[in-house]
Amino acid sequence: IFIDKLNILTSNKVLFDSQCQIDLLNKEKINNNKFHLIGNGSIKGIDSKIFYKYSLNKKNNLKEKYGIPFNHKIILYLGRMDPDKGVLTLIESFKNLLSKNNNIFLLLVGRDEMNIKKYLNNILQNLSNKVCYISNVSRPEDIINVSDIFCLPSKREGFGSVIIEAGACEIPVIGSDIYGLKSSLKNNFNGLTFKVDDINDLESKIQKLIDDKSLSKILGANGKNFANKNFSKKYVYECLENLIFD
């Protein structure tokens, strides 16, 4: 908070990519005369020419490329492999889900910052056919499109750009109920929220989307409309330019 106050004091304008960040600082009674939100949030927005729902044939080709089972529900995490991202919570929830569902698959994608490979080898020795770890992808839109459920179990986030990217691809999202995701994830609208760090709550929300295809479809459709209406790349860039040069 001290560093935030110092930055605000020495700045002419303070730009935010999320209203919830402004709300948090307002609670600390920090002077908000310099605060400006970039449009509805985000610093880069969504390019609908890149993030969109692929055809079934294209999705199946990508599943074959990455060795992902065709007849499984794919649960995706995409981001840094870091404890603060809640990856361990997701893995434990997935292990519990496997006792009830044989046709689920966990796809972990991101830079390894916590030796995730070693961890997986230790606790999932007999589940190598149910979990895939990919350290890096050049086209995140491809990996999002092979999934059925996107999960972001973070303990802290600034905005959650990957949530609106998944939404633009019509993938239902599950995320933690933290301040940083309130602008990008609307509970029961474009996804479901769970209590941060709660393995059982996360497990129940994933199971809900596995069981309820209709709900998953509605959340995905809402995610697309929400992303394109509020966070289009063109709109975000225009808002950013206006704030900088005003």
N, C-alpha and C positions, 0 to 999 in steps of 0.2 A: 504494500500500500504506500509506503514511503517513496519508493521508486516511481510509482504511478503519479503521486502528487508532484514529484520533482519534474517528471516529464511534462505534465500538464502545465505546470507553472512556467516552464521555459518554451512552451509552444504557442503558436498563434492559433492553430486549429488542431483538434484531436479527432481523428477519423476512426470510426468503429465499424466492424463488419457484422455486428450483432447487437440488437437492442438490449438483450439480456446483460451484455457487458456494461452498457450504460446504467442499467438498473442496479447492477451490483455496486458500481462506484457511487451511485446516488445514495445507496444505503449507508455508505461510508461517509456521507455528507461532504463529498468532494464537489467543489464548484463546477457546475456543468455548462457554464456559458460558452465554453469552447468546444463542446461535444457536438459531433456531427455523425449521423448514421449514413452509411453508403447505401442509398436506396432502401430496400427492405432487409439488407444484410448481404454478406458475401463480398469478397474482393475480386472475384474473377467471373462469377456467374456460370451459367450453363450454356454450352454450345449444342443446340438441338441437332446439329448435323453430325455430331460425334456421339452424344449420349442419347440414344433412342432404343426402342425395343427391337431386337433382331428377329428375323424370321426363324422358325423352328429348324429349318435345314441348316442355317448358319450357326445356330446354337449347337446343334448336334455335331457339326464339323469341328467346332472349338472344343467340345467335350472329348472328342476323339483325339484331338491334338494334345490336350493336357492329361489324357488318361483318366477322365472322370466318368464314373458309371452313368449310363443313360437312364436307368430306372430308379435312381436315387433322388431324394430331396437334397439339394445342395445348399449348405449353410456357409455363407462367405463372410470372412473378416478380411478387410483390406486396409492396411495402415502399418505404422511402425510397430515392431514387436517389442513392446515395452510394458512393464507392469502397470503403469498409469493408464494404459489403453484397455485394461481389463481382459487381456488375452487369457490369462490363467482362469478367470471366472468363466469365460466362454468354454474353455477346454473341459473344465469340471462339469459344467452343465451338459455338454455334449456327451461325456462319458455316462452320465445318468440317463440321458435320453436313449442311448444305445440299448439299454436294458428293456426298453419298450418298443423300439423301432429298429428294425434291421436294415431298412432301406434309406438310411440317411448318411450323408457324407459331409465332412468338414474340410473346407478349403481355406487355408491360411496364406495370405499374400502380404509380403512386406519385408523391409530390411530387418535382419535379425539383430536386435539390440539387447537380447536377454538370453542368448544361446538356446533358442527355442528348439533347435534340432536335438540337442542333448536332453532337454526336458521331455520332448515327445518320445524319444527312444526309451527313456526311463519308465514312463507311466503308461505308454500306449504300445508296448512291445507287440501285443497280439492284434493290434488294430491298424496295421499299416495299410490295409485295403480300405480303411474308412476315413483316413486323414491324408491330406496332401499339403505339403508346404512348398511355396514358390517364393523365392527371395525377391524377385523383381519382375515386373512386367512393363513393357513399353506402351501397351494399350490397355489402360484400366477398364475402358468401356467393354472390351472383350470379356474380361474375367468377371465383370459385373453381370453380363448377359448370360453366362452359363449358370448363374446361381438362381435359387428359388426364394431364398431369404437372405437379406443382408443384415449383419449384426455389428453394431458399434457399442461395445460395453464399457466405454471409457469412464475413468474417474474424473477427468477434466478435459474440456475442449474449449476452443475459442468460438467456433461457429459450426463446424461439421459439414464441410463442403461435400464430402463423399456421400452424405445422406441424400442431398438433392441430386447428386449424380446418379445414385441408385434409383431414386424416385423417377428421374427422367427416363430411365430404362424400364419403368413399370415394375420394379422389384420392391416388394413390401419390406419395411425396415423395422428392426427392433433396436432400441437404444436406451441407454441409462437415463434416469430422470435427473440430469444435472443441469445447472444453469446454462452452460454453454450450448446445449442442444435445443433449447426452448424455441429458438427462431427457425430452426430447420426441421424439427420433428414435432408433429402435432399428434398427441396420443389419440388413437382410434380414428385418425383421419388419413394420414399417409404412413402410419406405422403404429407400433406399440411401444410403450415405455415400461421399464422394469426398475425396481429399486436398486440403486447402484451397489455393486459388490454382492448382491443377493443371488447366489447360485440357483436356489430353488425357484425364485421368481422368474429369472431368466429362462430356466428350463420350461416353466409353465407357459411362458409367452411363445417360445419356439414351438412347443407342442400344439398350442392353439392354432398357429398358422399352418402347421403340418396337417392338422385335422380339418381345418375350415378353408377349403379352396375358394369359396365364395368371398370370404373376408379378405383373403390374400389378394384376390383379383381387384376388389374394391379399393383396398389400400394402395395397390400398385397404380391403378388408374388415377386415384387422387394425387399420388406422388408425382405423376407426370404433369398433371394440370397445375399443381402447386409450384413445381420447379420452373416450368416454362412461363407461367404467369408472373411470378414474383422475382425470379432470379435469372432471367435471360441475360446472356453475355452482353448484348447490345445495351440493354437497360442499365446494367450495373456499371459498364464503362462510361456511359453518358452521365450517370449520377456522380461517379468518381471525378470525372473531368470538371463537372460543375462545382463540386466542392473545392477542388484544388485551385481553380482559376477564378472563382467568384471573388 
